[in-house]
Amino acid sequence: MEYEIGLGFAAGFASFLAVAAILGLTHQVEQKTPDRTMPFGLFLGLIVLIVFMAFVEEGIFRWLLVGVASRWVGFLPALTGSSILFTIAHRPNGALSFRAILNLMLVGVILGVVFWWWGFWVAVAAHAGWNLAEWGLGYTVSGEKTRNVLPSPAIRIITGEPFGPEAHWAATVVLFVVALALHFRV
C-alpha cells in the first residue's frame, strides 16, 4: 500500500511538473520575486495545510460522493456528480472559464478513478502531489484567490489566465494524457 501511495504522490507531482514545463517552454509565465523570504515555520505549516486540504477534498468528493454514493446510484453517476460538485466547489477561487471547468472536471474524474482502483490514500497522495508541486513552484492552487491564503515561496503568474494553471491548455493536454494512461492502465 505504501508503494501505491508514493506512486500516487509522484504521479500527481510529475503531472504538474509537466504542466509547468509546457508553460515555461511556451513562455506563458511571468515570474516575480516575493516581497520577503518565507519563514520555515510558515513554509512547513502551508505544506501541512495543502496536504490536509487534499485529504478533506478527497474525503468529500471521492470517499463520500463516489465511494458511498455509488452504492445507491452506481459508479458512473456517482463519479459524474462528484466531478461536477468538485468543479463547483472551486468556483469561489476565481472565475471559471470553459477550460477551467473542463480541467477541473477532468481532475475530478481522474481522482475518482484513482480512488476507485487504488483507494482513498492514493487519491489523497495524487491530489496533494499536484497541489504541492503547483504551490512550491509559485503557481496559484486552483485559482488566484488562493494566493493570499497559500502564499508560495515564488510567484509565477500565467499570462492572461487569472484562474491559474487549472484553466490553461497545458493542463488540458497533461490531464488528457493522464486520463488516457489510466484508461489503458499504463
Summary of the structure (lengths in Angstrom):
residues: 186
radius of gyration: 15.9
end to end distance: 18.6
largest distance: 51.5
contacts: 616
relative contact order: 0.20
helix: 72%
strand: 4%
